Amino acid sequence: MDHRDRLILALSALVRAEREARIALEAAISSGELSPDTAKAMDNPEIVLNQDDMIMAEEFVRPYAPSSRLGIS
């Protein structure tokens, strides 16, 4: 698995987590109540990207992005 595949998987996981959170919120609103547990889950989502993923993503885009966008002097 190369860096692009890892990036795609990480972004897919992020989108999936956001979709699941939105569905949970819609269900809570539809039922007429938002329980404390639901609110807590929405406030503290599970982290799907770590520092290694961010470094890999920055290294991947470096050849394609202007240096000013990456904070490189």
C-alpha positions as CSV (number, residue, x, y, z in Angstrom):
1,M,0.0,0.0,0.0
2,D,1.5,3.3,-1.0
3,H,1.1,6.8,0.5
4,R,-1.8,7.7,-1.8
5,D,-3.7,4.6,-0.8
6,R,-3.1,5.4,2.9
7,L,-4.3,9.0,2.4
8,I,-7.5,7.8,0.6
9,L,-8.2,5.3,3.4
10,A,-7.7,8.0,6.0
11,L,-10.0,10.5,4.2
12,S,-12.6,7.8,3.7
13,A,-12.6,7.0,7.4
14,L,-13.0,10.6,8.2
15,V,-16.0,11.0,5.8
16,R,-17.5,7.8,7.2
17,A,-17.2,9.0,10.8
18,E,-18.7,12.4,9.9
19,R,-21.6,10.7,8.1
20,E,-22.3,8.4,11.1
21,A,-22.2,11.4,13.5
22,R,-24.7,13.3,11.3
23,I,-27.0,10.3,11.1
24,A,-26.9,10.0,14.9
25,L,-27.7,13.6,15.4
26,E,-30.6,13.5,12.9
27,A,-32.0,10.5,14.7
28,A,-31.8,12.2,18.1
29,I,-33.5,15.3,16.7
30,S,-36.2,13.2,15.0
31,S,-37.0,11.4,18.2
32,G,-37.5,14.7,20.0
33,E,-34.7,14.4,22.4
34,L,-31.0,14.6,22.5
35,S,-29.6,12.5,25.3
36,P,-26.5,13.6,27.2
37,D,-24.7,10.5,25.8
38,T,-25.5,11.6,22.2
39,A,-24.4,15.1,22.9
40,K,-21.2,13.8,24.5
41,A,-20.5,11.6,21.5
42,M,-21.0,14.5,19.1
43,D,-18.7,16.7,21.2
44,N,-15.9,14.2,21.3
45,P,-15.6,12.3,18.0
46,E,-13.2,9.5,17.5
47,I,-9.9,10.6,16.0
48,V,-9.3,8.9,12.6
49,L,-6.1,10.8,11.6
50,N,-2.9,10.8,13.6
51,Q,0.3,12.8,13.4
52,D,1.9,10.3,11.1
53,D,-1.0,10.5,8.6
54,M,-0.7,14.3,8.6
55,I,3.0,14.2,8.0
56,M,2.5,11.6,5.2
57,A,-0.2,13.9,3.6
58,E,2.1,16.9,3.7
59,E,5.0,15.0,2.2
60,F,2.7,13.7,-0.5
61,V,1.4,17.1,-1.6
62,R,4.7,18.9,-1.2
63,P,5.8,18.4,-4.9
64,Y,2.5,19.8,-6.1
65,A,1.8,22.7,-3.7
66,P,3.5,26.1,-3.6
67,S,5.9,26.3,-0.7
68,S,3.9,29.2,0.9
69,R,0.8,26.9,1.3
70,L,2.8,24.5,3.4
71,G,4.4,27.1,5.6
72,I,7.8,26.4,4.2
73,S,10.3,29.3,4.1
